[in-house]
Amino acid sequence: MFTITRNRLAATAATTVFALFTTPAMAKDLVVHAGHLIDGVGAKPRDNVSILIHDDRITGVQDGFVTPAGADVIDLSTATVLPGLIDMHDHITSAYTGKNPIAERVTHSDLDTAFDSVGFARKTLEAGFTSVRDVGGETGVVVALKRAIAGGKIAGPRLWVSGYPLGPTGGHGDPQNGMSAELDFHSEGRVIDGPDEAAKVVRRMHRDGVDLIKIMPSGGVLSIGDDPNNTLMTDAEISAVVNTAHSLGMRVAAHAHGRDAIIRASALGVDSIEHGSFGDAEAYKVMKAHGTYLVPTLLVADTVVKVAKAHPESLNPSSAKKALEVGPITIANLGNAYKAGVKIAFGTDQGMAPHGTNAQEFALMVRAGMTPMDAIRAATVNAADLLNASADVGSVQANRYADLIAVAGDPLADVTQLERVRFVMKGGAVVKGWTDAAAK
């Protein structure tokens, strides 16, 4: 008798658990009443509109405040609503700590990084960035983070990840730079010398779950001993990466400070130039001819200059000097690229500034000469285009994910309003509700 009862209980429990995972979730209908809407589609804001949402997608945008039968209402009738913001150059698994960077490298494990990134992801999402392109992190960690967020295990933005950035021996992405030859920093799988090796590593990274490839054709600022003006990858290596990645449906981002690296990488088909510090009229001409985006990363340039002045000891050897030279040029040259008609996508190079402060990039873009609307478009519709995800993110219109943010004021009059996001929705789920406390 006991055995029969126990088996029946077990069968009932198993049926209940099975039902939890097989019964379709109840459909959810929402309507957001937006006082002002910058939708990523039109040239001007719309006033007094209703955004209709079913489950995680927008089903329509209607003039006036309407309330369909059965829909829950989110009242943002005094707010400005925008699409969820997109940061196209983030390092969401790393952060500047002010400590000795070499000591950090030999004491901070991948497990430490994984736990750190959970908090960084949440801060970024709560700041209004519902999508992020991560362009440089430990492949296993950042791919696992992407999957955990997509699976609803932790909070964070939608992630498109590159994993390890690829470059030549001694280049900006070589982890062995400046370190003792007696120590092994595992350059394999991230250092590429020659086109055959480049193609093989790209294929392996695609297998390992990355969404795009990042390459390092020029030297960098925060790395040890290389020169940002130098071109460090051959045309054959760049072409091998681009052709292999594109054949696998992946885009290519190129870290390029120097003019020559910008021109060559753009001509060889990369999809975006990151930083673009020493671009000039000829470089912009080539970028426009090939449809190459510029992701200017002004926030890191501004931050690293401040750190180099106040705490140079907290940077790698040689980095402070390079930061003071490159930082101001990076900011000034965005204005030149913008005036030349180069396509611009928003990116911060977060990791130096605290995660969650990404929106400080907007004021720097406006200071460099962009209009507030164009700066916003760089973080919405333009970013979505560069992601090849315009059908899902970057605008408020039917069939896109219900990724929305709201601010109290007018970001076209004061773009710093975007540093004070008071409402965040990702995929129809409210991440941060509108409250008076959020304005404090």
C-alpha positions as CSV (number, residue, x, y, z in Angstrom):
1,M,0.0,0.0,0.0
2,F,2.8,2.4,0.9
3,T,4.6,1.6,-2.4
4,I,1.4,2.3,-4.5
5,T,0.8,5.6,-2.7
6,R,4.4,6.7,-3.1
7,N,4.3,5.9,-6.8
8,R,1.1,7.8,-7.3
9,L,2.5,10.8,-5.5
10,A,5.6,10.6,-7.7
11,A,3.6,10.3,-10.8
12,T,1.4,13.3,-9.8
13,A,4.5,15.4,-9.0
14,A,6.1,14.5,-12.3
15,T,3.0,15.4,-14.3
16,T,2.8,18.8,-12.5
17,V,6.4,19.6,-13.2
18,F,6.0,18.5,-16.9
19,A,3.0,20.8,-17.2
20,L,4.9,23.8,-15.9
21,F,7.3,23.5,-18.8
22,T,4.9,22.5,-21.5
23,T,1.8,24.6,-20.9
24,P,1.8,27.8,-23.1
25,A,2.3,31.0,-21.1
26,M,-0.8,33.2,-20.9
27,A,-0.6,35.9,-23.5
28,K,0.1,39.4,-22.2
29,D,-1.2,42.7,-23.8
30,L,0.2,46.1,-22.8
31,V,-0.3,49.6,-24.0
32,V,2.2,52.4,-23.3
33,H,0.8,55.9,-23.4
34,A,3.8,58.1,-24.5
35,G,3.6,61.8,-24.1
36,H,6.4,62.2,-26.6
37,L,8.0,59.5,-28.7
38,I,11.3,59.6,-30.5
39,D,10.7,56.4,-32.5
40,G,14.0,55.9,-34.5
41,V,11.9,56.2,-37.7
42,G,10.8,59.7,-38.2
43,A,12.8,62.9,-38.3
44,K,10.8,64.5,-35.5
45,P,9.2,63.3,-32.2
46,R,5.5,62.3,-32.1
47,D,3.2,63.5,-29.4
48,N,0.5,61.6,-27.5
49,V,0.8,58.1,-29.0
50,S,0.0,54.6,-27.8
51,I,2.5,51.8,-28.2
52,L,0.7,48.4,-28.4
53,I,2.5,45.4,-27.1
54,H,1.7,41.7,-27.2
55,D,4.1,39.5,-25.2
56,D,7.6,40.7,-26.1
57,R,6.9,42.5,-29.4
58,I,5.3,45.8,-30.5
59,T,2.2,45.2,-32.5
60,G,1.5,48.8,-33.5
61,V,1.9,52.5,-32.7
62,Q,-1.3,54.6,-32.8
63,D,-1.9,58.4,-32.5
64,G,-3.7,59.4,-29.3
65,F,-4.1,57.5,-26.0
66,V,-6.1,54.3,-26.7
67,T,-6.7,51.4,-24.4
68,P,-7.6,48.1,-26.2
69,A,-9.8,45.8,-24.2
70,G,-7.9,43.6,-21.8
71,A,-4.6,45.5,-22.1
72,D,-2.8,46.8,-19.1
73,V,-1.8,50.5,-19.3
74,I,1.6,51.9,-18.6
75,D,1.2,55.7,-18.2
76,L,4.2,57.6,-19.6
77,S,2.0,60.5,-20.8
78,T,4.3,63.1,-19.2
79,A,7.5,61.5,-20.4
80,T,9.7,61.2,-23.6
81,V,9.8,57.6,-24.8
82,L,12.6,56.2,-27.0
83,P,13.7,52.8,-28.3
84,G,16.0,50.9,-25.9
85,L,19.6,52.2,-26.4
86,I,22.3,50.2,-28.1
87,D,26.0,50.4,-27.2
88,M,28.1,49.1,-30.1
89,H,31.5,49.0,-28.3
90,D,31.4,47.6,-24.8
91,H,33.5,45.3,-22.6
92,I,30.8,44.2,-20.3
93,T,33.0,41.7,-18.5
94,S,35.8,44.0,-17.5
95,A,36.2,47.2,-15.5
96,Y,38.8,49.7,-14.5
97,T,39.6,49.4,-10.8
98,G,42.4,51.9,-10.3
99,K,44.7,49.1,-9.2
100,N,47.9,48.0,-10.8
101,P,46.8,46.6,-14.1
102,I,49.6,44.0,-14.4
103,A,48.8,42.7,-10.9
104,E,45.2,42.5,-11.8
105,R,46.0,40.4,-14.8
106,V,47.8,37.7,-12.8
107,T,45.4,37.6,-9.8
108,H,41.9,38.1,-11.4
109,S,40.6,34.8,-12.8
110,D,38.0,34.0,-15.4
111,L,35.7,33.0,-12.6
112,D,36.1,36.4,-11.0
113,T,35.3,38.0,-14.3
114,A,32.2,35.9,-14.7
115,F,30.8,36.9,-11.4
116,D,31.7,40.6,-12.0
117,S,30.0,40.6,-15.3
118,V,26.6,39.7,-13.8
119,G,26.5,43.1,-11.9
120,F,27.9,45.0,-14.9
121,A,25.2,43.6,-17.2
122,R,22.4,44.6,-14.8
123,K,23.8,48.1,-14.4
124,T,24.0,48.5,-18.1
125,L,20.4,47.4,-18.7
126,E,19.0,49.6,-15.9
127,A,20.8,52.6,-17.5
128,G,18.6,52.1,-20.6
129,F,20.9,50.0,-22.8
130,T,18.8,47.1,-23.8
131,S,21.2,45.9,-26.5
132,V,25.0,45.7,-26.4
133,R,27.7,44.6,-28.8
134,D,30.6,43.3,-26.7
135,V,33.9,43.6,-28.7
136,G,36.5,42.0,-26.6
137,G,36.4,39.6,-23.7
138,E,37.2,36.0,-22.7
139,T,35.2,34.0,-25.2
140,G,33.9,31.4,-22.8
141,V,32.8,34.0,-20.3
142,V,31.1,36.4,-22.6
143,V,29.4,33.7,-24.6
144,A,28.1,32.1,-21.4
145,L,26.9,35.5,-20.2
146,K,25.0,36.0,-23.5
147,R,23.3,32.7,-23.1
148,A,22.4,33.2,-19.5
149,I,20.8,36.6,-20.3
150,A,18.9,35.1,-23.3
151,G,17.8,32.3,-21.1
152,G,16.3,34.6,-18.5
153,K,18.7,33.4,-15.8
154,I,20.2,36.8,-15.1
155,A,19.3,40.4,-16.0
156,G,21.1,42.1,-18.8
157,P,21.0,43.6,-22.3
158,R,20.7,41.5,-25.4
159,L,24.3,40.7,-26.3
160,W,26.1,40.3,-29.6
161,V,29.7,39.2,-28.7
162,S,33.0,38.9,-30.5
163,G,35.0,37.0,-27.8
164,Y,38.7,37.4,-28.1
165,P,39.9,40.3,-30.4
166,L,42.2,39.0,-33.0
167,G,45.6,40.5,-34.0
168,P,49.2,39.6,-34.8
169,T,52.0,38.6,-32.4
170,G,53.0,41.7,-30.4
171,G,49.9,43.6,-31.6
172,H,47.2,45.4,-29.5
173,G,45.4,42.1,-28.7
174,D,48.4,40.0,-27.7
175,P,48.1,39.2,-24.0
176,Q,51.8,38.4,-23.8
177,N,52.8,42.1,-24.4
178,G,55.0,43.5,-21.7
179,M,55.0,40.2,-19.7
180,S,57.9,37.9,-18.9
181,A,58.5,35.2,-21.6
182,E,58.6,32.7,-18.7
183,L,54.9,33.3,-18.1
184,D,52.3,31.9,-20.5
185,F,49.3,34.2,-21.2
186,H,47.8,31.8,-23.7
187,S,48.0,33.7,-26.9
188,E,46.8,30.8,-29.0
189,G,43.4,31.3,-30.4
190,R,43.6,35.0,-30.3
191,V,46.9,35.8,-32.0
192,I,46.9,35.3,-35.8
193,D,49.9,35.4,-38.0
194,G,49.1,34.8,-41.7
195,P,45.9,34.4,-43.6
196,D,45.5,30.6,-43.1
197,E,45.8,30.9,-39.3
198,A,43.4,33.9,-39.4
199,A,40.7,31.9,-41.3
200,K,41.0,28.9,-39.0
201,V,40.7,30.9,-35.9
202,V,37.6,32.7,-37.2
203,R,36.0,29.4,-38.0
204,R,36.8,28.1,-34.5
205,M,35.3,31.2,-32.9
206,H,32.1,30.8,-34.9
207,R,31.9,27.3,-33.6
208,D,32.4,28.6,-30.1
209,G,29.4,30.8,-30.3
210,V,30.5,34.3,-31.1
211,D,28.3,36.6,-33.2
212,L,31.0,38.8,-34.8
213,I,34.8,39.1,-35.1
214,K,36.9,42.0,-33.9
215,I,40.4,42.5,-35.3
216,M,43.3,44.8,-34.3
217,P,44.9,46.2,-37.5
218,S,46.5,49.1,-35.6
219,G,48.3,49.5,-32.3
220,G,46.4,50.7,-29.2
221,V,46.5,53.0,-26.3
222,L,46.0,50.9,-23.2
223,S,48.3,48.0,-24.4
224,I,51.9,47.9,-23.6
225,G,54.5,49.2,-26.1
226,D,52.7,49.4,-29.4
227,D,52.0,52.5,-31.4
228,P,48.4,53.5,-32.3
229,N,49.7,54.9,-35.6
230,N,51.2,51.7,-36.8
231,T,49.5,49.2,-39.1
232,L,50.2,45.8,-37.7
233,M,48.1,43.4,-39.8
234,T,48.8,42.6,-43.4
235,D,46.1,43.0,-46.1
236,A,46.1,39.2,-46.6
237,E,45.3,38.7,-42.9
238,I,42.6,41.3,-42.8
239,S,41.0,39.9,-46.0
240,A,41.1,36.4,-44.6
241,V,39.2,37.4,-41.5
242,V,36.7,39.5,-43.4
243,N,36.0,36.9,-46.1
244,T,35.7,34.0,-43.6
245,A,33.6,35.9,-41.2
246,H,31.2,37.2,-43.9
247,S,30.9,33.7,-45.4
248,L,29.7,32.6,-41.9
249,G,27.2,35.5,-41.6
250,M,29.3,37.4,-39.1
251,R,30.3,41.0,-39.3
252,V,33.8,42.4,-38.6
253,A,34.8,45.3,-36.3
254,A,38.3,46.8,-36.7
255,H,40.1,48.5,-33.9
256,A,41.9,51.2,-35.9
257,H,43.5,54.4,-34.7
258,G,45.9,55.2,-37.5
259,R,45.0,56.7,-40.8
260,D,46.6,53.9,-42.8
261,A,44.9,51.1,-40.8
262,I,41.5,52.9,-41.2
263,I,41.9,53.2,-45.0
264,R,43.1,49.6,-45.5
265,A,40.6,47.9,-43.2
266,S,37.7,49.9,-44.7
267,A,38.8,49.1,-48.3
268,L,39.1,45.4,-47.4
269,G,35.5,45.2,-46.2
270,V,35.3,45.5,-42.5
271,D,31.9,46.6,-41.3
272,S,33.0,49.2,-38.7
273,I,36.1,51.2,-37.6
274,E,36.4,51.4,-33.8
275,H,37.9,54.7,-32.5
276,G,39.2,56.1,-35.8
277,S,41.3,58.6,-34.0
278,F,43.6,59.7,-36.8
279,G,41.1,59.6,-39.6
280,D,41.3,62.4,-42.3
281,A,39.5,63.4,-45.4
282,E,40.9,60.5,-47.5
283,A,40.0,58.0,-44.8
284,Y,36.5,59.3,-44.6
285,K,36.2,59.1,-48.4
286,V,37.1,55.5,-48.3
287,M,34.8,54.7,-45.4
288,K,31.9,56.4,-47.3
289,A,32.6,54.5,-50.5
290,H,32.5,51.2,-48.7
291,G,29.6,52.0,-46.3
292,T,31.9,51.5,-43.3
293,Y,30.6,52.7,-39.9
294,L,32.6,54.7,-37.4
295,V,32.2,53.8,-33.8
296,P,34.0,56.7,-32.1
297,T,34.1,55.7,-28.4
298,L,34.5,59.2,-27.0
299,L,33.7,58.2,-23.4
300,V,36.8,56.0,-23.1
301,A,38.9,58.8,-24.7
302,D,37.7,61.3,-22.2
303,T,38.0,59.0,-19.2
304,V,41.5,57.7,-20.0
305,V,42.8,61.3,-20.4
306,K,41.4,62.1,-16.9
307,V,43.0,59.0,-15.4
308,A,46.3,59.6,-17.2
309,K,46.4,63.1,-15.6
310,A,45.3,62.1,-12.1
311,H,46.5,58.5,-11.7
312,P,49.0,57.5,-14.4
313,E,50.3,54.8,-12.1
314,S,47.1,52.9,-12.6
315,L,47.6,52.4,-16.3
316,N,50.0,50.0,-18.1
317,P,53.5,51.3,-18.8
318,S,53.5,53.7,-21.8
319,S,49.7,54.0,-21.8
320,A,49.4,57.3,-19.9
321,K,51.6,59.1,-22.5
322,K,49.6,57.6,-25.4
323,A,46.3,58.5,-23.8
324,L,47.2,62.2,-23.5
325,E,48.1,62.3,-27.1
326,V,45.3,60.2,-28.6
327,G,42.3,61.1,-26.4
328,P,41.8,64.7,-27.5
329,I,42.3,63.8,-31.2
330,T,39.7,61.0,-31.0
331,I,37.0,63.5,-29.8
332,A,37.9,66.2,-32.3
333,N,37.9,63.9,-35.2
334,L,34.4,62.6,-34.7
335,G,33.2,66.1,-35.7
336,N,35.2,65.9,-38.9
337,A,33.9,62.4,-39.7
338,Y,30.3,63.5,-39.1
339,K,30.6,66.6,-41.3
340,A,32.1,64.4,-44.0
341,G,29.0,62.2,-44.0
342,V,30.5,59.0,-42.5
343,K,27.9,56.7,-40.9
344,I,28.2,56.9,-37.1
345,A,27.1,54.2,-34.6
346,F,27.2,54.8,-30.8
347,G,29.9,53.1,-28.7
348,T,31.6,53.9,-25.4
349,D,34.4,51.3,-25.0
350,Q,33.0,50.8,-21.5
351,G,35.2,49.3,-18.9
352,M,37.2,52.4,-18.2
353,A,34.2,54.5,-17.1
354,P,31.8,52.7,-14.7
355,H,29.2,50.4,-16.2
356,G,25.9,52.1,-16.3
357,T,27.3,55.5,-17.2
358,N,27.3,54.7,-21.0
359,A,24.9,57.6,-21.8
360,Q,27.6,60.1,-21.0
361,E,28.8,59.4,-24.5
362,F,25.9,61.5,-25.9
363,A,27.1,64.8,-24.5
364,L,30.5,64.2,-25.9
365,M,29.1,63.4,-29.3
366,V,27.1,66.6,-29.3
367,R,30.1,68.6,-28.1
368,A,32.0,67.2,-31.1
369,G,29.4,68.6,-33.4
370,M,26.6,66.1,-33.8
371,T,23.0,67.1,-33.3
372,P,21.2,65.5,-30.4
373,M,18.8,63.7,-32.8
374,D,21.7,62.3,-34.8
375,A,23.5,61.2,-31.6
376,I,20.3,59.4,-30.6
377,R,20.0,57.8,-34.0
378,A,23.5,56.6,-33.7
379,A,22.4,54.6,-30.6
380,T,19.2,53.3,-32.1
381,V,18.5,52.9,-35.8
382,N,22.1,53.2,-36.9
383,A,23.4,50.8,-34.3
384,A,20.7,48.3,-35.2
385,D,21.7,48.5,-38.9
386,L,25.3,47.8,-38.0
387,L,24.2,44.8,-35.9
388,N,22.2,43.6,-38.9
389,A,19.2,43.5,-36.4
390,S,17.0,46.3,-37.7
391,A,14.0,43.9,-37.8
392,D,14.3,43.4,-34.1
393,V,15.8,46.4,-32.3
394,G,16.6,50.1,-32.7
395,S,13.1,51.6,-33.4
396,V,9.6,51.7,-32.0
397,Q,7.4,50.1,-34.7
398,A,5.4,47.0,-35.3
399,N,7.2,43.6,-35.0
400,R,10.2,45.0,-33.1
401,Y,11.0,43.9,-29.6
402,A,9.2,46.0,-27.0
403,D,12.5,47.6,-25.8
404,L,11.6,51.0,-24.5
405,I,13.1,53.7,-22.2
406,A,11.7,57.0,-20.9
407,V,13.1,60.2,-19.5
408,A,11.4,63.1,-17.8
409,G,12.6,65.9,-20.1
410,D,13.4,66.5,-23.7
411,P,16.7,64.9,-24.8
412,L,16.7,67.0,-28.0
413,A,17.0,70.1,-25.9
414,D,19.3,68.5,-23.2
415,V,20.9,65.3,-24.3
416,T,22.1,64.6,-20.8
417,Q,18.5,63.6,-20.0
418,L,19.6,60.2,-21.3
419,E,21.9,59.9,-18.3
420,R,18.8,59.9,-16.1
421,V,16.7,57.2,-17.6
422,R,13.6,56.6,-15.4
423,F,11.9,53.7,-17.1
424,V,13.3,50.7,-18.9
425,M,11.4,47.9,-20.6
426,K,13.1,45.0,-22.4
427,G,11.0,42.6,-24.4
428,G,7.7,43.7,-22.8
429,A,9.0,43.2,-19.3
430,V,9.5,46.3,-17.1
431,V,13.0,46.4,-15.8
432,K,12.8,49.8,-14.1
433,G,9.4,51.3,-13.3
434,W,8.6,55.0,-13.5
435,T,8.9,56.4,-10.0
436,D,9.6,59.8,-8.6
437,A,12.5,58.3,-6.7
438,A,14.3,57.6,-10.0
439,A,14.6,61.3,-10.7
440,K,16.6,62.0,-7.5
